Each structure stands twice: as C-alpha cells, then as structure tokens.
Amino acid sequence: MRRFFYQHHFVIFAVMLFCGTLPAASNALAAGAQEAAATVNLNTADAPALESVRGIGPALASRIIEYRDQNGPFQTLDQLKSVKGIGEAKFEKIKDQLSL
C-alpha cells in the first residue's frame, strides 16, 4: 500500500512539473521572439517610436533625430554614443531595443 502511495504521488508530481514548466518555457521563448522583433530602427523612427524605447524620453528622442538630420543615417549602433546624453551606461541599457 505504501509503495502505491509513493508511486501515485510521483506521477502527480511529474505531471505537475511537466505541465507547469512547459507553458512557462514556451511563453519565455515567445516573449524573446517578440522582443527581438520589437526593435526600433534608429534611421527611420520618429519621436514617438524612439520614446517607446525604455530609457529614451522626449528630449533624448529629439536629440537623436537632430543628430540623424545633421549627420545622416546611423552606420552603427555605437555611433549613437555621439548623441549628447548617451554615454556608455545608457547605451548598454538601450542598445538591445534598437536596430539599424
């Protein structure tokens, strides 16, 4: 009887583990795919699109557009560090949300 009890609980535990982690893993993969697809193009984005990037507000979005208008399209993401207000720390925080 005791053996049946432990086997029964093991099966329940295994089912709960399988059902609990499989949806979480698929949700994480889906979220990662959405993040990758949801980058903002530095060379075509308007101010509202730039402001959708976490860490870029209205003033910084305006400076990015001004820099782009004066210097032409960005050739690399690193070039963004030339915009006043974007240092190494800010760049590291926003670079994964941007594309060219």
C-alpha positions in Angstrom: 0.0 0.0 0.0 2.8 2.4 0.9 4.5 1.7 -2.4 1.3 2.6 -4.4 1.0 5.8 -2.4 4.5 7.0 -3.3 4.2 5.9 -7.0 0.9 7.8 -7.2 2.4 10.9 -5.7 5.4 10.6 -8.0 3.1 10.5 -11.1 1.2 13.5 -9.9 4.4 15.4 -9.2 5.8 14.5 -12.6 2.6 15.7 -14.3 2.5 18.9 -12.4 6.2 19.6 -13.1 5.7 18.9 -16.8 2.5 21.0 -17.1 3.9 23.8 -15.0 7.2 24.3 -16.8 6.3 23.6 -20.4 3.9 26.6 -20.8 6.4 28.8 -18.9 9.2 27.8 -21.3 7.1 28.4 -24.4 6.0 31.8 -23.0 9.6 32.8 -22.4 10.5 31.8 -25.9 7.6 33.7 -27.4 8.5 36.8 -25.3 12.1 36.6 -26.5 10.9 36.4 -30.1 8.6 39.4 -29.6 11.5 41.4 -28.1 13.7 40.6 -31.0 11.1 41.6 -33.4 10.2 44.8 -31.5 13.4 46.8 -32.0 13.2 50.4 -33.1 15.0 51.4 -36.2 17.3 54.4 -35.4 17.3 55.5 -39.0 13.6 55.6 -39.6 12.0 56.1 -36.2 10.0 59.2 -35.4 10.0 60.7 -31.9 7.1 58.6 -30.5 8.8 55.4 -31.8 12.1 56.4 -30.1 10.3 57.2 -26.9 8.9 53.7 -26.9 12.4 52.5 -26.1 12.8 52.2 -22.3 15.4 54.8 -21.3 14.6 57.3 -24.1 12.4 60.3 -23.3 11.2 63.2 -25.4 14.4 65.3 -25.0 16.7 62.4 -25.9 14.4 61.3 -28.8 14.6 64.9 -30.2 18.4 64.9 -29.9 18.7 61.5 -31.7 16.5 62.9 -34.6 18.5 66.1 -34.7 21.8 64.2 -34.8 20.4 62.0 -37.6 19.2 65.0 -39.6 22.6 66.7 -39.3 24.9 63.6 -39.8 22.8 61.3 -42.0 21.8 57.8 -41.1 23.5 55.9 -38.3 26.0 53.5 -39.7 26.5 51.5 -36.4 24.7 51.4 -33.1 27.9 52.6 -31.4 27.5 55.9 -33.3 24.6 56.6 -31.0 27.1 57.4 -28.3 27.9 60.6 -30.2 24.4 61.9 -29.2 24.6 64.2 -26.2 23.1 62.4 -23.2 24.0 58.9 -24.4 27.1 57.6 -22.6 28.3 54.0 -22.2 25.9 53.1 -19.4 22.8 54.5 -21.2 23.9 52.9 -24.5 24.2 49.4 -22.8 20.7 49.8 -21.4 19.1 50.7 -24.7 21.1 49.0 -27.4 19.2 45.7 -27.4 16.0 47.6 -28.2 17.4 49.3 -31.3 18.3 48.3 -34.8 19.6 50.0 -38.0 
